Amino acid sequence: MTNIIFTHMSDTHGTWPGVFTDNFPIPNRSQVIIHTGDIAPNIPRKDRGSKWTWKDDEKFQEDWWTKQLTAIDEELLGRPLVFIRGNHDWF
């Protein structure tokens, strides 16, 4: 029998990788990383204009993903990431 070590996280809302992992690093012995939603940030309510729509958040998150892909890849150290979209993940 082989044991697999998982690390689970959720609701990081744009703080992973970076601030979140500085305070709560993923254990080096973890073999699979699971994130169960709300990984990306949303446009802060104070910055939403009167014509804001969910499409604005979708574009905001698309840009966030584009900027974070390298950092996420570096944080994973070659380990697989299982990601399940949450109720605030639009992209």
Beta strands, then each sheet from edge to edge (+ up, - down):
strand 1: 6-9
strand 2: 32-35
strand 3: 81-83
sheet 1: 1+ 2+ 3+
end
